Amino acid sequence: MIAVVNYGAGNLRSVAKALEQVGAPIVVTSDPCVVERADAVILPGVGAAADTMSGLREAGLIEPLRAAVRAGKPFFGVCIGLQVLLTESDEDGGAACLDIVPGRVRRIPPGVKVPHMGWNHVHLRKDHPLFEGIPNDSYFYFVHSYYADPADPEVVIGETEYAVRFPAVLAADNVVATQFHPEKSGLRGLRIYENFCRMAGQR
């Protein structure tokens, strides 16, 4: 069973529908005990880092999420779910995050429209099971004003350019994350979720 974490953010319904479409056994939950029992975890969402961390803290989910990663459970962060994996974010004057992937979240530099909203291609730096069957430089849907800057460049498996070249996909051991929204990215986005379910042994 895959736990889709509900901490009060939007976009959960479209994530759940996409996962159901690929046949994933999911439960949408804000219950820390359910997250602890799950075989895999998906942390989706839209919004700001500080609000996300506040929602996770109020629901008692921060330690269960960290414990799931430490236990080696397949873990997928989407959009803000990617950003809060890092150590801290510059958003809202600074916010401490989950510190699962060392690094900082930075604002997209001036000179382009912010938020970065719409379709952009993802250039893969290395092969990964998350992208099995998906051509390099495929297009996915983005909505964000900040980007991840991990301390270790080796965790970056895919990049996108918008004012700056930034990580669009991270992978570190059992953790994967996308800055884009697979659930808004058509058939190739569904394939991302299908691939994660297969990686998690849930297909």
Stockholm file with secondary structure:
# STOCKHOLM 1.0

chainA/1-203         MIAVVNYGAGNLRSVAKALEQVGAPIVVTSDPCVVERADAVILPGVGAAADTMSGLREAGLIEPLRAAVRAGKPFFGVCIGLQVLLTESDEDGGAACLDIVPGRVRRIPPGVKVPHMGWNHVHLRKDHPLFEGIPNDSYFYFVHSYYADPADPEVVIGETEYAVRFPAVLAADNVVATQFHPEKSGLRGLRIYENFCRMAGQR
#=GR chainA/1-203 SS CEEEECSSCSCHHHHHHHHHHTTCCEEEECCHHHHHHCSEEEECCCSCHHHHHHHHHHTTCHHHHHHHHHTTCCEEEETHHHHTTSSEECGGGCEECCCSSCEEEEECCTTSCSSEEEEEEEEESSCCGGGTTCCTTEEEEEEESEEEEESCGGGEEEEEESSSEEEEEEEETTEEEESSBGGGSHHHHHHHHHHHHHHTTCC
#=GC SS_cons         CEEEECSSCSCHHHHHHHHHHTTCCEEEECCHHHHHHCSEEEECCCSCHHHHHHHHHHTTCHHHHHHHHHTTCCEEEETHHHHTTSSEECGGGCEECCCSSCEEEEECCTTSCSSEEEEEEEEESSCCGGGTTCCTTEEEEEEESEEEEESCGGGEEEEEESSSEEEEEEEETTEEEESSBGGGSHHHHHHHHHHHHHHTTCC
//
